[in-house]
Amino acid sequence: MSTPPGAGTPPPAQAPPPPARGRAGGPPPGAGGPQRAGGGFRTALGGLTTRGRSFVAAGVAAAICAYVLGQSDLLRVGLLLAILPLVCVAVLYRTRYRVAGSRRLAPSRVPAMSESRVHLRVDNVSRIPTGLLMLQDRVPYVLGPRPRFVLDRVEPGGHREVSYRVRSDLRGRYPLGPLQLRLTDPFGMCELTRSFSAFDTLTVVPRVEPLPPVRLAGEANGYGESRTRALAFAGEDDVIPRGYRHGDDLRRVHWRSTAKYGELMVRREEQPHRARCTVLLDTRRSAYYGAGPDSAFEWAVSGAASVSTHMLERGFAVRLLTDTGSSVPGPEGGAGYAGDSSDMAGVLLDTLAVVDHSDDLAEAAGRDGGTDGHGNGLARAYEVLRSSHEGLLVAFLGDLDEEQAADVGRMRHRAGGAVAFLLDSDDWTAREPGGRYDRPEERTAPDAAAGEDIPLPVRMLREAGWTVLSVRAGDSLPELWQQADRYRSREEQQEAGATT
């Protein structure tokens, strides 16, 4: 049997604890119970190899000849030949339910095009050694070939550990398992297979590119690197106390309120007003062309993950919003911005790992007269944004028509600053064999100031106050992120000059 590269590499020094040995023969917690097909020992007889069946046939034939010829010595030989395979079946059948298997992923969440190592452990929880073992783990084909390992006999109470690597260029959630174990006896008379029921999930998240720190629009509206205090520096008389809770620092006891209310009261902690950022991801199927890890849609998903992670690291409270109107975190999160930064980053990446194109049927229903009055899908996102005032709005958009661009333009009024990355899907497909590059005439409009033609959606968004960057195949998000800062600074200077 061939093993994949890196097979047999020992795991880190901190190995998982040995399996629990409560009741004899029971698998350890988390190892997964055996899948007994029914039939018991009779089913196990089906695992006899060609050698084992030959021994049984030879033993039966010798016993018949001994009976016919009256040779007692030949009868003993026949019984030995027939009983030996049956004994091997009995021992192996008893052994396979006293072998425990477990799996550990390191790490269980990896970016696309990165590797994760899977560690397998087999424990012999019986009092007799095992024979030759063949270990096989079931993995999706996108993660690589199915790993197989051949293990030597395992002593009583011993264990064996092997590992293999998995890699995926496509984001998503991939099940690993079940783990299958094939046991053979030392004489090669029988082979039995045991399958464990435990599964593990490998989450492949979009690639996150580090972004340079820039000062984007909207910080004058109460967010940015500087934070305001909800309970401002008002003074001792304006402090809002609360009841004492177990574990509160006694130095925070507010004695005047304690005397007033007759119970122990403490000063509230200052609660910072977190800067807000909404990342809008356009998932409409009709807005993107092509598929695969280098497609425009995957670039948009990776960009949304990079911006969300970057803003969380800067202390922003981030919300992910799609064109369907669904947001993470949801409305129950208190305006959708609650949660610790590290935990929120994991939630957002897990969501982006499985995000897919929005349903075209839902868009068709909207065109036929949906509840929001618009049929292009982006109006649903606007309905979510219009209920609250956003801080910074960063959008990753596909192809837009005039109506869709108008909806996106109205979103600018609900944000302190707005940056749009408009992906040119035609450029992605034009660089592929047989790709198209037929930009419609009606989607461009002359820009007299710049002396060049620009797409009409770009012009509409810029007139609405968006900072728009056209994204083509091969563009780098960190460079575009810096360009957005330079464009916005230039727009502010032009506005200041016009005012004076």
C-alpha positions in Angstrom: 0.0 0.0 0.0 1.3 3.5 -0.8 1.0 6.2 1.7 0.7 10.0 1.0 3.6 12.4 1.5 4.2 13.0 5.1 2.4 9.8 6.2 3.7 8.4 9.4 5.0 11.7 10.7 4.6 11.8 14.5 2.2 14.5 15.9 3.3 17.2 18.2 4.7 16.4 21.6 1.3 16.9 23.3 -0.4 13.7 22.1 -4.1 13.2 22.9 -4.7 11.3 26.1 -5.1 7.5 25.9 -8.6 6.2 25.5 -10.8 5.6 28.5 -10.9 2.0 29.7 -14.2 1.9 31.5 -16.0 -1.3 30.4 -13.8 -3.9 28.5 -14.2 -3.5 24.8 -15.8 -0.1 24.8 -14.4 2.5 22.5 -13.1 5.7 24.1 -15.2 8.9 24.1 -15.2 10.6 20.8 -13.8 7.6 18.9 -17.1 6.6 17.4 -18.9 3.3 17.9 -18.6 0.4 15.5 -21.1 -0.1 12.7 -22.3 -3.7 13.3 -24.0 -4.9 10.2 -25.8 -7.7 11.9 -25.2 -11.5 11.6 -22.5 -11.6 14.3 -20.0 -14.4 14.0 -21.7 -15.8 10.9 -21.0 -12.5 9.1 -17.4 -12.6 10.3 -17.0 -15.9 8.5 -17.4 -13.9 5.3 -14.0 -12.4 6.0 -12.2 -15.6 5.4 -9.4 -15.2 2.8 -8.6 -17.6 0.0 -6.0 -19.2 2.3 -8.6 -19.6 5.1 -11.2 -21.1 2.8 -8.6 -23.5 1.4 -7.7 -24.6 4.9 -11.3 -25.2 5.8 -11.9 -27.2 2.6 -8.7 -29.2 3.1 -9.7 -30.0 6.7 -13.2 -31.1 5.7 -11.8 -33.3 2.9 -9.3 -34.8 5.2 -12.0 -35.6 7.8 -14.2 -37.3 5.1 -11.2 -39.4 3.9 -10.3 -40.3 7.5 -13.9 -41.5 8.0 -14.0 -43.5 4.8 -10.5 -45.0 5.2 -10.7 -45.4 9.0 -7.5 -43.4 9.7 -7.8 -41.6 13.0 -4.5 -39.7 12.5 -5.8 -38.2 9.2 -8.9 -37.2 11.1 -6.8 -35.2 13.6 -5.0 -33.5 10.8 -8.3 -32.6 9.1 -9.7 -31.2 12.3 -6.6 -29.1 12.8 -6.8 -27.7 9.3 -10.5 -26.9 9.6 -10.4 -25.4 13.2 -7.4 -23.1 12.6 -9.2 -20.6 10.3 -12.3 -20.7 12.6 -10.1 -19.9 15.6 -8.5 -17.0 13.7 -12.0 -15.7 12.8 -13.1 -15.9 16.5 -10.0 -14.1 17.8 -10.2 -11.4 15.1 -13.9 -10.9 15.6 -13.3 -10.3 19.3 -10.3 -8.1 18.6 -11.9 -5.6 16.2 -14.3 -4.3 18.8 -11.3 -3.7 21.2 -9.5 -1.4 18.8 -10.3 2.3 19.2 -9.6 5.0 16.7 -9.6 8.8 16.9 -8.8 11.7 14.7 -7.4 15.2 15.4 -7.1 18.2 13.0 -4.4 20.7 13.3 -5.8 23.2 12.6 -9.5 22.6 11.9 -9.9 26.0 10.1 -7.4 26.9 7.4 -7.3 29.5 4.6 -7.7 28.3 1.0 -4.5 27.0 -0.6 -3.1 26.1 2.8 -2.5 22.7 4.4 -3.9 21.1 7.4 -2.5 18.0 9.1 -4.8 15.2 10.2 -3.5 13.0 13.0 -4.9 9.5 13.4 -4.5 7.3 16.5 -5.3 3.7 17.0 -5.4 2.2 20.5 -5.4 -1.5 21.4 -7.6 -1.7 24.5 -7.6 -5.5 24.7 -5.2 -7.8 26.5 -4.0 -9.6 23.3 -1.9 -8.1 20.5 -3.4 -7.2 17.2 -2.3 -8.5 13.8 -1.5 -6.5 10.8 -3.8 -3.4 10.5 -4.6 -1.3 7.4 -6.0 2.1 8.2 -8.0 4.1 5.7 -9.6 7.5 6.2 -12.4 8.8 3.8 -11.8 12.3 2.6 -13.5 14.3 -0.2 -11.6 14.2 -3.5 -11.0 17.9 -3.5 -8.7 17.5 -0.5 -6.5 14.9 -2.1 -6.1 11.1 -2.5 -7.6 8.8 0.1 -4.9 8.1 2.7 -4.0 4.4 3.5 -1.6 3.2 6.1 -0.3 -0.3 7.0 0.4 -0.7 10.7 2.4 -3.5 12.4 0.9 -5.4 15.3 -0.1 -3.3 18.3 0.8 -4.6 21.7 -1.8 -4.9 24.5 -2.6 -1.4 25.8 -0.4 0.2 23.1 -1.2 2.6 20.3 0.0 3.8 16.9 -0.1 7.3 15.4 0.1 8.4 11.8 -0.7 11.6 10.0 -1.4 13.0 6.6 -1.9 16.3 5.0 -5.0 17.8 3.2 -5.2 20.9 1.1 -8.0 22.6 -0.8 -7.9 25.5 -3.2 -11.7 25.9 -2.8 -13.3 27.3 0.4 -16.0 25.3 2.1 -16.7 22.8 4.8 -15.5 19.3 4.1 -16.3 16.1 6.2 -13.5 13.8 7.2 -14.4 10.2 7.9 -15.5 7.7 8.8 -12.2 6.0 9.7 -12.0 2.4 8.5 -9.8 -0.2 10.0 -9.0 -3.6 8.3 -7.6 -6.3 10.6 -5.8 -9.5 9.6 -4.6 -12.4 11.7 -0.9 -13.4 11.7 -1.6 -16.5 9.5 -3.5 -14.5 6.9 -6.7 -16.6 7.3 -9.2 -13.8 7.8 -9.7 -10.1 7.1 -12.3 -8.0 9.0 -13.2 -4.4 8.5 -14.4 -2.0 11.2 -15.9 1.5 10.5 -16.1 4.2 13.1 -19.0 6.5 13.1 -17.2 9.7 14.2 -16.8 12.5 11.6 -14.7 15.7 11.7 -15.2 18.8 9.7 -12.4 20.8 8.0 -13.4 24.4 7.4 -11.5 26.1 4.5 -12.0 29.9 4.8 -11.2 32.5 2.2 -7.7 33.8 2.0 -7.1 36.9 4.1 -4.6 39.5 2.8 -3.1 41.9 5.3 -4.1 45.5 4.5 -2.2 48.6 5.3 -3.7 51.0 7.9 -5.3 54.0 6.2 -7.6 56.7 7.2 -10.9 56.3 5.3 -13.9 58.6 5.2 -16.4 58.8 8.0 -14.1 59.2 11.0 -15.5 62.7 11.5 -18.9 61.1 12.2 -17.9 59.5 15.4 -15.9 56.5 14.5 -12.3 55.7 13.6 -9.3 55.0 15.8 -10.5 57.5 18.4 -13.3 56.2 20.6 -15.9 58.1 22.6 -17.2 57.1 25.9 -20.9 56.3 26.3 -20.8 57.3 30.0 -18.9 60.6 29.5 -16.7 62.3 31.9 -19.6 64.0 33.6 -18.5 64.1 37.3 -19.3 62.3 40.5 -22.9 63.5 40.7 -23.8 62.2 37.2 -22.5 58.6 37.8 -25.2 56.0 37.1 -24.6 53.2 39.7 -25.8 49.6 39.7 -26.2 46.9 42.2 -23.2 45.1 43.6 -22.4 41.8 42.0 -20.2 39.0 43.3 -16.6 39.7 42.2 -16.9 43.5 41.8 -14.0 45.5 43.0 -14.8 47.1 46.3 -12.9 50.2 45.2 -15.7 50.9 42.8 -18.4 51.1 45.6 -20.4 54.3 45.3 -21.1 55.2 48.9 -23.6 58.0 48.3 -25.8 55.7 46.2 -25.3 52.9 48.8 -26.7 55.2 51.5 -29.5 56.4 49.3 -30.8 53.0 48.2 -29.9 51.0 51.3 -27.9 48.4 49.4 -24.4 48.2 48.1 -24.0 50.0 44.8 -21.0 50.3 42.5 -20.0 52.7 39.7 -20.6 51.4 36.2 -17.7 50.7 34.0 -17.1 53.1 31.1 -18.4 51.5 28.0 -16.7 52.5 24.8 -18.8 53.4 21.7 -17.3 51.0 19.1 -16.6 52.3 15.6 -18.9 50.6 13.0 -18.2 49.1 9.7 -20.5 47.2 7.3 -19.0 45.0 4.6 -21.5 44.5 1.8 -20.9 41.4 -0.4 -22.8 41.1 -3.7 -23.6 37.4 -4.3 -25.9 37.7 -7.3 -25.2 34.9 -9.7 -25.9 37.2 -12.7 -23.3 39.7 -11.5 -20.3 37.3 -12.0 -19.0 35.2 -14.7 -16.7 32.2 -14.4 -16.0 29.8 -11.5 -13.0 28.4 -9.7 -10.5 29.8 -7.2 -9.4 32.6 -9.6 -12.9 33.8 -10.5 -14.2 37.3 -9.8 -16.7 36.0 -7.2 -13.9 34.3 -5.2 -11.9 37.5 -5.3 -14.9 39.4 -3.9 -15.3 36.9 -1.1 -11.6 37.0 -0.2 -11.8 40.8 -0.3 -14.7 40.8 2.1 -12.9 38.5 4.5 -9.7 40.7 4.3 -11.5 43.9 5.0 -13.6 42.4 7.8 -10.6 41.0 9.6 -8.6 44.2 9.1 -11.4 46.4 10.5 -11.8 44.1 13.5 -8.1 44.3 14.2 -8.4 48.1 14.2 -11.2 47.9 16.9 -14.2 48.4 14.6 -17.4 46.5 15.2 -18.0 44.8 11.8 -21.2 43.4 10.2 -21.3 41.3 7.0 -24.3 42.1 4.8 -25.2 40.3 1.5 -27.5 41.5 -1.3 -30.2 39.2 0.0 -30.5 41.2 3.2 -29.0 38.6 5.5 -26.4 39.9 7.9 -23.9 38.4 10.3 -24.3 38.9 13.2 -28.1 39.0 12.9 -30.5 41.6 14.4 -30.4 39.8 17.8 -26.9 41.0 18.2 -28.0 44.5 19.2 -27.8 46.4 15.9 -25.6 43.6 14.6 -22.3 44.6 16.1 -21.9 42.7 19.3 -19.2 40.1 20.1 -15.6 39.9 20.8 -13.2 40.7 18.0 -11.5 37.4 17.8 -14.7 35.4 18.1 -16.4 37.7 15.6 -13.6 37.1 13.1 -14.1 33.4 13.3 -17.9 33.8 12.8 -17.4 36.0 9.8 -14.8 33.7 8.2 -17.0 30.6 8.8 -19.9 32.4 7.1 -17.8 33.4 4.1 -16.4 29.9 3.9 -19.8 28.6 2.7 -21.3 31.7 1.1 -22.6 31.0 -2.4 -24.5 32.8 -5.1 -27.9 34.1 -4.2 -30.9 32.3 -5.6 -31.9 33.5 -9.0 -35.5 32.4 -8.3 -35.7 34.9 -5.5 -34.5 37.6 -7.8 -37.1 36.6 -10.4 -39.8 36.8 -7.7 -38.7 40.3 -6.9 -38.9 41.3 -10.5 -42.4 40.1 -10.6 -43.4 42.3 -7.8 -41.5 41.4 -4.6 -42.2 42.8 -1.2 -39.6 45.4 -1.4 -40.8 46.8 -4.7 -37.5 46.2 -6.4 -36.4 43.2 -8.3 -32.6 43.5 -8.5 -31.8 41.9 -5.1 -29.6 44.8 -4.0 -32.7 46.7 -2.7 -33.0 44.1 0.1 -29.6 45.2 1.4 -30.7 48.8 1.2 -33.8 48.1 3.3 -31.5 46.8 6.0 -29.2 49.8 5.8 -32.0 52.4 5.8 -33.1 51.4 9.3 -29.8 52.6 11.0 -27.0 55.0 10.3 -23.8 53.1 9.4 -20.2 54.2 10.0 -18.0 53.0 7.2 -19.6 51.0 4.3 -17.3 48.9 2.2 -19.0 47.1 -0.8 -17.7 44.4 -3.1 -20.0 44.5 -6.2 -20.3 42.6 -9.4 -21.8 43.9 -12.7 -24.5 46.5 -12.1 -27.2 48.0 -14.4 -28.6 51.4 -14.0 -31.3 50.5 -11.6 -29.0 48.5 -9.4 -26.4 51.3 -9.4 -29.2 53.7 -8.3 -30.0 51.4 -5.3 -26.3 51.2 -4.3 -26.1 55.0 -4.6 -28.9 55.5 -2.1 -26.9 53.4 0.4 -24.3 56.2 0.6 -26.8 58.4 2.5 -26.9 55.9 5.4 -23.1 55.8 5.9 -20.4 58.2 7.1 -18.1 57.0 4.3 -18.5 54.5 1.5 -16.0 52.6 -0.6 -17.0 50.3 -3.5 -14.9 47.7 -5.2 -16.6 47.2 -8.6 -15.4 44.0 -10.2 -15.2 43.9 -14.0 -16.2 40.3 -14.7 -15.6 40.8 -18.4 -11.9 41.3 -17.7 -11.7 37.9 -15.8 -13.4 36.0 -18.6 -11.6 37.8 -21.4 -8.3 36.4 -20.1 -9.5 32.9 -20.2 -9.5 30.7 -23.4 -12.8 31.4 -25.2 -13.7 34.2 -22.8 -15.7 37.2 -23.8 -14.9 40.8 -23.8 -18.0 42.5 -25.2 -18.6 45.5 -23.0 -22.0 46.9 -24.0 -22.0 50.4 -25.4 -24.8 51.6 -23.2 -22.8 50.8 -20.0 -20.2 53.5 -20.7 -20.4 57.2 -20.7 -17.9 59.9 -21.7 -16.0 61.6 -18.9 -15.2 64.9 -20.3 -13.0 65.9 -17.3 -10.8 62.9 -17.5 -10.9 62.7 -21.3 -11.8 59.0 -21.2 -14.9 56.7 -21.1 -15.9 55.2 -17.8 -18.6 52.7 -17.1 -21.9 54.3 -16.3 -22.4 52.4 -12.9 -19.0 53.8 -11.8 -20.0 57.3 -12.7 -23.4 57.0 -11.0 -21.8 55.8 -7.7 -19.2 58.5 -7.8 -21.9 61.2 -8.2 -23.7 59.7 -5.2 -20.6 60.1 -3.1 -19.0 56.7 -3.3 -15.3 56.2 -3.6 -15.2 53.7 -6.4 -12.4 51.5 -7.6 -12.7 49.3 -10.7 -11.2 45.8 -10.1 -9.7 43.8 -12.9 -8.2 40.4 -13.0 -4.8 40.3 -11.2 -5.4 43.4 -9.1 -4.0 43.4 -5.6 -6.4 44.3 -2.7 -3.8 46.0 -0.5 -2.9 48.3 -3.4 -6.5 49.1 -4.1 -7.0 49.8 -0.4 -4.3 52.4 -0.5 -5.7 53.9 -3.7 -9.1 54.2 -2.0 -7.4 56.3 0.7 -5.7 58.5 -1.9 -8.9 59.0 -3.9 -10.8 59.9 -0.8 -8.2 62.4 0.3 -8.2 64.0 -3.1 -12.0 64.2 -3.1 -11.9 65.9 0.3 -9.4 68.5 -0.9 -11.6 69.2 -4.0 -14.7 69.7 -1.7 -12.7 72.0 0.6 -11.5 74.0 -2.4 -15.0 74.3 -3.7 -16.3 75.4 -0.3 -13.8 78.2 0.0 
